[in-house]
C-alpha cells in the first residue's frame, strides 16, 4: 500500500476571501467547489514547485511565493493520502483566470473569491471534500501571513 501525496493551495486576497475553483467531480460528473490541488507525482520537483505548477495548470496563473501551512492525513486505510497545504496572500486587485490553459484537462469552469459568510452558504454536497471548511481558520491567522503571492503576466 502506497500513500498518495497531494498538494493544495489556498490563495487569500486582502479582503480575507479564499479562492475556490469549480471543477468536475469524477464520480458523478457534477461540478463542485474545491481548493486548487493536485497529486505530487513528479519526484523531480519539490512540493513547493508542485504547488506552483498546480496553480498554473488549474487557473492559468503563475505564482512565485507560497508558504507551507500544514499537512493532513486522510483517505481510507487501503488508499491513504497526505495533502500538504500551501498558502499565499494575493495583493493584486484583479486577476484574470484562464481555464483554456488546462494542460491536463482539469475540467475547471470557474474560480471565485468567497468570504467566510458566503462560504458557509455552500452546501457540503457542493464541495469536493468537507475538510475544505477547516481552511477558513487560515484567514483568522492572516496577520501572521506576510508572504504575498507574486503573479507573473501570462501571454497566450
C-alpha positions in Angstrom: 0.0 0.0 0.0 1.5 3.3 -1.1 0.5 6.6 0.4 -0.5 9.1 -2.2 0.9 12.6 -1.8 -1.1 15.7 -2.8 -0.6 19.5 -2.6 -3.3 22.1 -2.0 -3.1 25.8 -2.4 -5.2 28.4 -0.6 -5.0 31.8 -2.1 -6.3 34.7 0.1 -6.9 38.2 -1.0 -6.7 41.5 1.0 -10.5 41.3 1.7 -9.8 38.0 3.6 -11.6 36.0 0.9 -10.4 32.5 -0.2 -10.3 31.4 -3.8 -12.2 28.3 -4.7 -12.4 26.6 -8.1 -15.4 24.8 -9.5 -14.3 21.5 -11.2 -15.9 18.3 -12.4 -16.2 15.6 -9.7 -15.4 12.4 -11.5 -17.7 10.1 -9.5 -20.9 11.6 -10.5 -19.9 14.1 -13.2 -21.2 17.1 -11.2 -19.2 20.3 -10.7 -18.1 21.0 -7.1 -16.1 23.7 -5.3 -12.6 22.9 -4.3 -9.3 24.4 -3.4 -6.5 24.3 -6.0 -4.9 20.9 -5.6 -3.1 18.1 -7.4 -1.1 15.0 -7.0 2.6 15.1 -6.2 3.9 12.5 -8.6 6.9 14.2 -10.4 9.6 13.4 -7.8 12.0 15.6 -9.8 10.2 18.6 -8.2 9.8 19.8 -4.7 6.4 20.1 -3.0 6.5 23.9 -3.4 7.3 23.5 -7.2 4.4 21.1 -7.4 2.0 23.6 -5.7 3.2 26.4 -8.1 2.7 24.1 -11.1 -0.8 23.2 -9.9 -1.9 26.8 -9.7 -0.7 27.4 -13.2 -2.3 24.2 -14.6 -5.7 24.8 -12.9 -6.3 28.6 -13.3 -3.6 29.7 -15.7 -1.8 32.0 -13.3 1.9 31.9 -12.4 2.7 32.3 -8.7 6.1 32.8 -7.1 5.7 32.8 -3.3 3.7 30.3 -1.2 4.1 29.2 2.4 3.7 25.6 3.6 0.9 25.9 6.3 0.0 22.4 7.3 -0.4 18.7 6.3 -3.4 16.4 6.6 -3.6 12.6 6.5 -6.9 11.4 5.0 -8.4 8.7 2.9 -9.3 5.1 3.5 -6.9 2.5 5.0 -6.5 0.9 1.6 -5.9 4.3 -0.1 -4.1 6.7 2.4 -3.3 10.2 1.3 -1.4 13.1 2.7 -2.1 16.6 1.5 0.4 19.5 2.0 -1.4 22.8 2.2 0.3 26.0 0.9 -1.0 29.5 1.5 -0.4 32.7 -0.3 -1.6 36.3 0.1 -2.7 37.8 -3.2 -2.0 41.5 -3.5 -3.5 42.0 -7.0 -6.7 44.0 -7.3 -7.9 41.9 -10.2 -6.8 38.6 -11.5 -7.7 37.2 -14.9 -8.2 33.5 -14.7 -7.5 31.4 -17.8 -9.1 28.0 -17.9 -8.2 27.4 -21.6 -4.7 26.6 -20.4 -5.8 23.4 -18.6 -2.9 21.3 -19.7 -4.3 18.1 -18.1 -8.0 18.6 -19.0 -8.7 19.8 -15.5 -12.4 20.5 -16.3 -12.4 23.7 -14.3 -15.2 26.1 -15.2 -15.0 28.8 -12.6 -12.8 30.5 -9.9 -14.4 32.7 -7.3 -13.4 34.6 -4.2 -15.5 33.7 -1.1 -15.9 35.5 2.2 -16.4 33.2 5.2 -20.1 34.1 5.3 -20.5 33.2 1.6 -18.5 30.0 2.0 -20.7 28.8 4.9 -23.7 29.0 2.5 -22.2 26.4 0.2 -23.8 23.0 1.0 -21.4 20.1 1.8 -22.7 18.2 -1.2 -21.4 21.1 -3.4 -17.9 20.8 -2.0 -15.3 18.4 -3.3 -14.4 17.5 0.3 -15.9 18.5 3.6 -12.4 19.2 5.1 -12.3 22.4 3.0 -14.4 24.0 5.8 -11.3 23.9 8.0 -9.3 26.1 5.8 -11.0 29.3 6.8 -9.1 29.3 10.0 -6.1 30.3 7.8 -8.0 33.6 7.2 -8.1 34.2 11.0 -4.3 33.9 11.0 -3.9 36.3 8.1 -1.9 38.8 10.2 0.8 36.1 10.6 0.9 35.6 6.8 3.3 38.0 5.3 4.2 36.3 2.1 2.4 37.9 -0.8 1.9 35.9 -3.9 3.7 37.4 -6.9 1.9 37.0 -10.1 3.6 37.0 -13.5 1.9 38.3 -16.6 0.8 35.4 -18.8 1.0 35.5 -22.6 -1.2 33.3 -24.7 
